[in-house]
Amino acid sequence: MESTVQTPAAETPHRCGLVAIVGKPNVGKSTLLNALVGQKISITSRKAQTTRHRITGMRTQGSTQFVFVDTPGFQTVHGNALNKSLNKTVVGAVSDVDLILLVVEAGSFTPADARVLALLGQGIPTLLVANKLDNVHRRGDIAPWLQEMQAKHAFAEFVPMSAKNPKDIERLLGICEKYLPEQDWWYPEDELTDRSEKFLASELVREKLFRLTGDELPYTSTVVIDKFEEEPPQKKGQKRLLRIAATIVVERDGHKAMVIGDKGERIKRIGMETRVELEKLADAKVFLELWVKVRSGWADDEARVRSFGYE
């Protein structure tokens, strides 16, 4: 009688890959990324153009690691140096990924959406994410719209959803998973972003700046971190301390007054909200100083745009 040796069941192979999230400004890309990653990373604000860098967020779940690339919305109105640099970022971000999520508003396809679609090649599988489904009153309207969309591009799949619905997010992750190659993970399981705390600090200041000034402030305003120092905990049980000094750079004196607000109220609030959120994200005590400087025309000067960190 032959004896059989029980071999242990093979482990599920690891999958890992890059997923680019693209779409016109304000279509809900950053909200979607934050929901996919499960913690706020990409800055979300109502102002077009508030995400300027290739921020990646990670989600490791089961045997799969998703690495998300959040690209700036295509700004097609202005041709200044800042926007040329941003559009290069978008085109660069979609050429070396395993899967593209094109985010549009469910039931809508505008010329701005068409310009984004035109930049996507045919070689990379692309999912059409029809976001903000909760805003569509008659679900029956979606089927003919999806047929029209299929005629525009050979989408791998359609995913009608709402980024605010956790079940939709789980379903989207399940769909994305099968497009990612079998390979080892690139990042430790608990890592969320490959951007530094210094970078997160400048992004948070920018987010609060745009959120608290509404539509009054042009998106050409930027934030420069002048000082970022880390001090270890003084006593056992205390948290480390981050000492940060940041400058908000605006183009006009009128914008400076707007950022400072009545008796300094607005800049105080920008500072306070940034500090509270950064303390949570960095698990540290944060000391933050904010300044406002006027530097006119910076968005049109390529060398200056590079010095502010936009390639």
C-alpha positions as CSV (number, residue, x, y, z in Angstrom):
1,M,0.0,0.0,0.0
2,E,1.5,3.3,-1.0
3,S,1.6,6.1,1.5
4,T,0.7,9.5,0.3
5,V,2.4,12.6,1.7
6,Q,0.0,15.5,2.2
7,T,1.5,18.6,0.7
8,P,0.2,21.8,2.3
9,A,-2.2,23.8,0.1
10,A,-0.3,26.3,-2.0
11,E,-0.7,29.9,-0.6
12,T,-2.6,32.3,-2.8
13,P,0.0,34.1,-4.9
14,H,0.6,37.7,-4.0
15,R,-0.6,40.3,-6.5
16,C,0.6,43.9,-6.7
17,G,0.3,46.7,-9.2
18,L,-0.2,50.3,-10.1
19,V,-3.7,51.7,-10.5
20,A,-4.0,55.2,-12.0
21,I,-7.1,57.3,-11.1
22,V,-7.7,59.8,-13.9
23,G,-10.5,62.2,-14.8
24,K,-11.4,65.9,-15.3
25,P,-11.1,68.3,-12.2
26,N,-13.7,67.9,-9.5
27,V,-15.1,64.6,-10.6
28,G,-14.5,62.9,-7.3
29,K,-11.0,61.3,-7.9
30,S,-9.5,62.2,-4.5
31,T,-12.6,61.2,-2.6
32,L,-12.5,57.9,-4.4
33,L,-8.8,57.4,-3.6
34,N,-9.3,58.2,0.1
35,A,-12.2,55.7,0.2
36,L,-10.1,53.0,-1.6
37,V,-7.2,53.6,0.8
38,G,-9.3,53.9,3.9
39,Q,-7.5,57.0,5.2
40,K,-7.3,60.5,4.0
41,I,-4.2,61.1,1.8
42,S,-4.9,62.9,-1.4
43,I,-6.2,66.3,-0.6
44,T,-9.9,66.9,-1.3
45,S,-11.4,70.3,-1.8
46,R,-14.0,71.8,-4.0
47,K,-11.5,73.8,-6.0
48,A,-10.3,72.5,-9.3
49,Q,-6.5,71.7,-9.3
50,T,-6.0,71.0,-5.6
51,T,-4.2,67.8,-6.2
52,R,-0.9,68.6,-7.9
53,H,1.5,65.7,-7.3
54,R,1.5,62.0,-8.0
55,I,0.4,61.0,-4.6
56,T,0.2,57.3,-4.2
57,G,-1.9,55.6,-1.6
58,M,-1.6,51.9,-0.8
59,R,-4.2,49.3,0.3
60,T,-3.1,45.8,1.2
61,Q,-5.9,43.4,1.5
62,G,-5.9,39.6,1.4
63,S,-3.1,38.6,-0.9
64,T,-3.2,41.8,-3.0
65,Q,-1.5,45.2,-2.7
66,F,-3.1,48.0,-4.6
67,V,-0.8,51.0,-5.3
68,F,-2.9,54.0,-6.3
69,V,-1.7,57.0,-8.3
70,D,-3.8,60.1,-8.0
71,T,-3.2,62.4,-10.9
72,P,-4.2,66.1,-11.1
73,G,-7.4,66.8,-13.0
74,F,-6.7,67.9,-16.6
75,Q,-6.8,71.6,-16.6
76,T,-7.5,72.5,-20.2
77,V,-8.4,76.2,-19.9
78,H,-5.1,77.7,-18.9
79,G,-1.9,77.3,-20.8
80,N,0.5,78.7,-18.2
81,A,3.7,77.0,-17.1
82,L,2.1,75.5,-13.9
83,N,-0.6,73.7,-15.9
84,K,1.8,72.5,-18.6
85,S,3.8,70.9,-15.8
86,L,0.6,69.4,-14.3
87,N,-0.6,67.9,-17.6
88,K,2.9,66.3,-18.1
89,T,2.3,64.6,-14.7
90,V,-1.0,63.2,-15.9
91,V,0.3,61.8,-19.1
92,G,3.4,60.4,-17.3
93,A,1.2,58.8,-14.7
94,V,-0.9,56.8,-17.1
95,S,1.8,55.3,-19.3
96,D,3.4,52.9,-16.7
97,V,0.5,51.4,-14.8
98,D,-1.4,48.1,-14.8
99,L,-4.9,49.5,-14.7
100,I,-6.6,52.9,-15.3
101,L,-9.8,54.0,-13.6
102,L,-11.4,56.8,-15.6
103,V,-13.7,58.6,-13.3
104,V,-16.7,60.4,-14.8
105,E,-20.0,61.5,-13.3
106,A,-22.6,58.8,-14.0
107,G,-24.8,59.8,-16.9
108,S,-22.6,62.6,-18.1
109,F,-19.7,62.9,-20.6
110,T,-18.5,66.4,-21.3
111,P,-15.8,67.7,-23.7
112,A,-13.5,67.9,-20.7
113,D,-14.0,64.1,-20.1
114,A,-13.4,63.5,-23.8
115,R,-10.0,65.3,-23.6
116,V,-9.0,63.1,-20.7
117,L,-10.1,60.0,-22.6
118,A,-8.1,61.1,-25.6
119,L,-4.8,60.9,-23.6
120,L,-5.4,57.3,-22.6
121,G,-3.8,54.7,-24.9
122,Q,-5.5,51.4,-25.9
123,G,-2.8,49.2,-24.3
124,I,-3.7,49.4,-20.6
125,P,-7.0,48.0,-19.3
126,T,-9.3,50.8,-18.4
127,L,-12.4,50.7,-16.1
128,L,-15.1,53.3,-16.6
129,V,-16.0,54.4,-13.0
130,A,-19.4,56.1,-13.2
131,N,-19.2,57.9,-9.9
132,K,-21.9,59.9,-8.0
133,L,-24.5,57.4,-9.0
134,D,-26.5,58.6,-6.0
135,N,-27.1,61.9,-8.0
136,V,-28.8,60.0,-10.9
137,H,-32.6,60.1,-10.2
138,R,-33.7,57.7,-12.9
139,R,-31.5,54.5,-13.0
140,G,-33.1,53.6,-16.3
141,D,-31.2,56.5,-17.9
142,I,-27.8,54.8,-17.2
143,A,-28.1,51.8,-19.7
144,P,-28.3,53.9,-22.9
145,W,-25.6,56.1,-21.6
146,L,-23.3,53.1,-20.9
147,Q,-23.9,51.9,-24.5
148,E,-22.8,55.3,-25.8
149,M,-19.7,55.1,-23.6
150,Q,-18.8,51.7,-24.9
151,A,-18.7,53.1,-28.5
152,K,-16.2,55.8,-27.4
153,H,-13.5,53.5,-26.0
154,A,-12.9,49.7,-25.5
155,F,-13.4,49.9,-21.7
156,A,-12.6,46.6,-19.9
157,E,-15.5,47.0,-17.5
158,F,-18.1,49.6,-16.3
159,V,-18.5,50.2,-12.6
160,P,-21.5,52.5,-11.7
161,M,-21.0,53.4,-8.1
162,S,-20.8,56.1,-5.4
163,A,-17.4,56.7,-3.7
164,K,-19.3,57.4,-0.5
165,N,-20.8,53.8,-0.4
166,P,-18.5,51.3,1.3
167,K,-20.1,48.3,-0.5
168,D,-19.3,50.0,-3.8
169,I,-15.7,50.5,-2.8
170,E,-15.3,46.8,-1.8
171,R,-16.8,45.8,-5.2
172,L,-14.4,48.1,-7.1
173,L,-11.4,46.7,-5.2
174,G,-12.6,43.2,-6.1
175,I,-12.8,44.2,-9.8
176,C,-9.4,45.9,-9.8
177,E,-7.7,42.9,-8.2
178,K,-7.9,40.6,-11.1
179,Y,-6.1,43.1,-13.4
180,L,-3.0,43.3,-11.2
181,P,0.0,41.0,-11.9
182,E,1.1,38.2,-9.7
183,Q,4.2,39.5,-8.0
184,D,5.6,40.4,-4.5
185,W,4.3,43.4,-2.7
186,W,6.4,46.6,-3.0
187,Y,5.6,48.2,0.3
188,P,5.1,47.0,4.0
189,E,1.6,46.0,4.6
190,D,0.7,48.9,6.9
191,E,2.1,51.7,4.7
192,L,-0.3,54.2,3.3
193,T,1.6,56.7,1.2
194,D,5.1,57.0,-0.2
195,R,5.1,60.8,0.4
196,S,6.9,62.2,3.4
197,E,5.3,63.8,6.4
198,K,6.8,67.1,5.2
199,F,4.9,66.7,1.9
200,L,1.7,65.8,3.8
201,A,2.1,68.9,5.9
202,S,2.2,71.2,2.8
203,E,-0.7,69.3,1.2
204,L,-2.9,69.7,4.3
205,V,-2.1,73.5,4.5
206,R,-3.1,73.7,0.9
207,E,-6.3,71.8,1.4
208,K,-7.4,73.9,4.3
209,L,-6.4,77.1,2.5
210,F,-8.6,76.3,-0.5
211,R,-11.5,74.9,1.6
212,L,-11.6,78.0,3.8
213,T,-11.2,80.6,1.0
214,G,-13.8,78.9,-1.2
215,D,-13.7,80.1,-4.8
216,E,-12.2,83.5,-4.0
217,L,-8.5,82.4,-4.1
218,P,-7.0,81.4,-7.4
219,Y,-5.5,77.9,-7.5
220,T,-2.1,79.4,-8.4
221,S,-1.5,79.9,-4.6
222,T,1.0,77.4,-3.2
223,V,2.6,76.3,0.0
224,V,6.3,76.1,0.8
225,I,7.7,74.3,3.9
226,D,10.5,76.5,5.2
227,K,11.3,74.4,8.3
228,F,10.5,70.8,9.2
229,E,12.3,69.6,12.4
230,E,11.5,66.5,14.4
231,E,12.3,66.2,18.1
232,P,12.2,62.9,20.0
233,P,9.8,62.5,22.9
234,Q,11.1,64.3,26.1
235,K,9.7,61.7,28.5
236,K,8.4,58.1,28.2
237,G,4.8,58.0,27.1
238,Q,5.1,61.4,25.3
239,K,4.8,61.8,21.5
240,R,7.6,63.2,19.3
241,L,7.3,66.8,18.3
242,L,7.2,68.2,14.7
243,R,8.2,71.9,14.4
244,I,7.0,73.2,11.1
245,A,7.2,76.7,9.5
246,A,5.3,77.1,6.2
247,T,4.7,80.0,3.8
248,I,1.6,80.4,1.7
249,V,2.7,82.1,-1.5
250,V,0.0,84.1,-3.3
251,E,0.1,86.4,-6.3
252,R,-1.5,89.6,-5.1
253,D,-1.9,91.7,-1.9
254,G,-5.6,91.3,-2.1
255,H,-5.1,87.5,-1.9
256,K,-2.8,87.9,1.1
257,A,-5.5,89.9,2.9
258,M,-8.0,87.2,2.0
259,V,-5.8,84.4,3.4
260,I,-5.2,86.3,6.6
261,G,-8.8,87.1,7.1
262,D,-10.5,89.6,9.5
263,K,-8.0,90.1,12.5
264,G,-6.1,87.0,11.4
265,E,-9.1,84.7,11.9
266,R,-8.8,82.8,8.7
267,I,-5.0,82.0,8.8
268,K,-5.4,81.0,12.5
269,R,-8.1,78.5,11.5
270,I,-6.1,77.2,8.5
271,G,-3.2,76.6,11.0
272,M,-5.4,75.0,13.7
273,E,-7.2,72.6,11.3
274,T,-3.9,71.6,9.7
275,R,-2.3,71.0,13.1
276,V,-5.1,68.9,14.4
277,E,-5.2,66.7,11.3
278,L,-1.5,66.3,11.0
279,E,-1.2,65.3,14.7
280,K,-3.7,62.5,13.9
281,L,-2.0,61.4,10.7
282,A,1.6,61.6,12.0
283,D,0.8,60.5,15.6
284,A,2.9,63.4,16.9
285,K,2.6,66.7,18.6
286,V,2.8,69.5,16.0
287,F,3.9,73.1,16.4
288,L,3.0,75.0,13.2
289,E,3.9,78.6,12.2
290,L,2.2,80.0,9.0
291,W,3.3,83.0,7.0
292,V,1.8,84.6,3.9
293,K,4.0,86.1,1.1
294,V,3.1,87.8,-2.2
295,R,5.1,86.7,-5.2
296,S,3.4,87.8,-8.4
297,G,3.4,85.8,-11.6
298,W,5.0,82.7,-10.2
299,A,2.7,80.3,-12.0
300,D,3.9,81.6,-15.4
301,D,7.6,81.2,-14.6
302,E,8.9,77.7,-15.4
303,A,12.0,77.9,-13.3
304,R,10.0,79.1,-10.3
305,V,7.4,76.4,-10.8
306,R,10.2,73.9,-10.6
307,S,11.6,75.5,-7.4
308,F,8.2,75.0,-5.8
309,G,8.4,71.3,-6.5
310,Y,6.2,70.8,-9.5
311,E,8.0,68.9,-12.2
